[in-house]
Amino acid sequence: MIRKLKTGQYRLYSRKKDAKTGKRKNLGTFTTRNAAEAHEKAVQYFKHH
């Protein structure tokens, strides 16, 4: 899940909420949406391989 921050950057959050905190984990902050999407693909690839 990618959200745009007030600073204009994009942050990648985990899809599921963390059971302990009830919030989504921050998986990285990126300057462009393309970079965030590329990292999300990499995360999904490593989760399933």
Secondary structure, DSSP 8 states (H G I E B T S, - for coil): -EEE-TTS-EEEEEEEE-TTTSSEEEEEEESSHHHHHHHHHHHHHHHH-
